[in-house]
Each structure stands twice: as structure tokens, then as C-alpha cells.
Amino acid sequence: MPLPPPAPRDRHHTRRITAQGFRRHDGLWDIEAELNDVKDVAYENMEKGVLPPGELLHGMSVRVTVDENFLIHDAAASTDHSPFAVCAAAAPGFARLTGMRLGSDFLEVVEDMFGGPKGCTHLNELMAVVLTTAYQTLWSVREAKEASRADRKKPSIIDRCHALKGDGNVVALHWPQYARKPGSKP
């Protein structure tokens, strides 16, 4: 169902976030995310002066290269457009994610390493996008391997959202061995 119609309004800001997952020819996976901010009105910038409508305020991207077990083989970030020249200095530090693993504590690790004055808020935001995009990109590959195992574990996505609740129809249809009775608690 779409949002209800808005009140009369004028747009002042647009943030576009794009994320993509790529299977590399060497068997690894590149997960990329990009953030672009544009103002629809003139914007006073303390360092650059007045920016005209439509000029890119933020233009940042990240790439994390992982294997099928979400081990990070390489990480890179780039700040090509920012309100201050010094902003770009935060990007090279993201290479320190190499050797870590995308997982349930990944965003806490990013916050510890790059939170506040140690990094860039917008690049950190992109890491959350990278995390979910990696799971989406590799889901079918990992699911196919797991489904063929005799000692298969319960899929980690069960009970992670409304559609995949353990007592719901989707789980009952696709993973009946892990389905719970309707109304039962996880």
C-alpha cells in the first residue's frame, strides 16, 4: 500500500543510496554502496560558500570484497564530494576492515572503529547498507549449499521479519522442519 498523499510541499534535499552485489571472476564478491546528497535550494557552506541548487553536497562510496562466508578480503571507501576538504581523510581508514567478518556484530565494530571523530557518519551509514546487500547478494548461493547438507542448520532469517516468522505460512511452506505452531513463541 502506498503512502497517503502528502500535504503541499517543496523538496529541499534528496539523498540517493545505491547498493549492488557483484560476483567476481576470482570467486569473491564485491559489495558496493554509494551515497549522494543534493540540495534543491541554494545552500550556504562554511568552506565553499553558496552552493547552487542541484550541486552534489555528498558523494561517497564503499566497496567491501567478501567470500561466501562473509570474510572481508578487502575494503575501500571514497569521499569524492563533501562539504569540507578534510572529510576525505576519513575514507582510507576503512581498509582496516580487511580480515573481519560481516555478521551480527559488524555494525558495532564499525562504530567502535569509525564512530564520531574517528570516521565519517555517512560512510558508516553505508556499511549498514553493505551488510544487508551482502546477505541479499549471497543468500541464494549460501542457501543452495546449506539445503544440500544432511546436518542443515535452521536458516538464520527465520524470525527476522514478519514474513519469515517461525509460526507463519512462508516458513511452513519452505522450511517445514523449522516451522512452529501458529501463535507459539520463538
N, C-alpha and C positions, 0 to 999 in steps of 0.2 A: 504494500500500500504506500503510495507516495506521501510526502509531507503535505500538510494542509497548505493552502495558498498563503503567501506571506503578505504582510502589510506593505503599503507603498514604501519603496526604499531606493537608495543609490549605493551601488557597490563601491567600496573603498580599497579592498585588498583581496588578492587571490593567492592562495598557496596551492601549488600543484606538487603532489608527490607521486612519483612513478617508480615502480619496482618490477624487476624482471629476473628470471632464473634461466641460466644457460648451462647446458651440458657441454663440457669442453671435450675436445677430441682426445685429450690425455686421460679421460675418465673422471676428472674432477668437475666441480660445479662452481660457476661464478654466480653470485647473487649480487645484484646491483640495485641501488636505490638513489633517487635524485630528488632534491627539493628545490623548488623555485618560488620565490615570493615577488609579486609585482603589486605596486600601488596604482590605483586608478585615479588618484589625485596627486597633485604636486606634494612632495614630501621633503621636509627640512631635515637634512642630515648634518650632524655636527662637524663631520670631517669633509664631506664632499659638497656641502651647500645644498641648494634646492635640486632635488631630483625630479625630472618631469614625469607626468603620468605615463605608465607603461614601461618605465625603465626597471630592469631587474635589480632588486634590492639584495636578495639572497639567491645564490646559485651554488649548490653544494651537492656532492655525490660521494658515495661509498661503494666499494666492491670488496666482498668477502669471498674467498675461494675455499670451498669445503669439500670433504669427501662424503661418502654415503653415510658415515657415522657422525657427521657434523663436526669433525675435527677441522679447525681452521688452518689451512696451509699458507694463506697469505691474506693480508688485509690492507686496504689503502683507502684514503679519504682525500677529497679535494675541495677547496673553497675557491671558486673562481669569481664569485661576486659576493660582496659583503659590505655592510655599512662602514666598516673600519678596516684599514690595511692590515692591522695586526691580527685580524680574525684568521687569516690563512695559516698563521703559525701553529694553530691547534691541530691541523689536519695530519701532519706526518706522524704524530704520536699514535695514531690508530693502528699503525703497523705492529704495535706491541700486542695486538690481539692474536697474532700468529702463534699457533701452538695450543690455543684454548679451544673450547668446545661450545658450540651453540647448544643451549639446554635451558632448563628451568631457572637457573641462576645467572644466565648470561647478562641480563639487563642490570642486575645488581653489580656484576663485575664491571660492566661499562660505567656505571655510576661511580663506583669506587675509583676507577682509573681516570675517568674524564669528567666527573661531575664538577659543577661550579667553576672556579677559576682554573681548574686543571684541563679544561677542554672547551667544547662548543655545544651549547644546548641543541642546536639544530642537527649537528652530526650525531649526537646521542639519540635524538628522536629517530633518525634514520636507522639506527641499529635495531630498534624495535620492529621497524618495517622489514629489515633484512631477516630478522629471526622468523617472523611469520611467513615471509616469502620463501625462505629456505624450506620450511616444513611443507608448504604448498607445492613447491617445485619437486621435492624428493618423495612426497607421500606415495605416489603410485609405485615408484621403484622399490621403496622400502616395504610397502605393503605386499607387493608380489613376492618378495623374498621371505617375508615373515609368514605369509599364508602357506607357503610350501614346507614350513618346518613342522616336524612332528611335535615338538615341545613349544609350540607357539604361545607367546605371552598375550595377555589381554591388550588390545590396541590402546595406546595412550590417549587417544582422542575421545574415548568413551567417557561420558560425564563431563566433558569440557565445554559443552554448549547445550542449548535447548534441544536442537535437532538430534544430538547424539547422546541424550540421556539414557542411562543403562536400562531404564524401565520403559523406553519408548519404542515406537514401531521401526525406526531405522536400525537400531541395534538388534532388535528381534529378527529382522529380515536378513541383515548382512553378517551378524555375529551372534547367532542364536545361543552359542555355548557361553556367552558372556552376558546374556540378557537377564534382567531381573524381573520379577513380577511387577506389574503396574502398581504404582504407589509405594513401592518399597524404597528404602533409603540406601544410598551407596555405601 
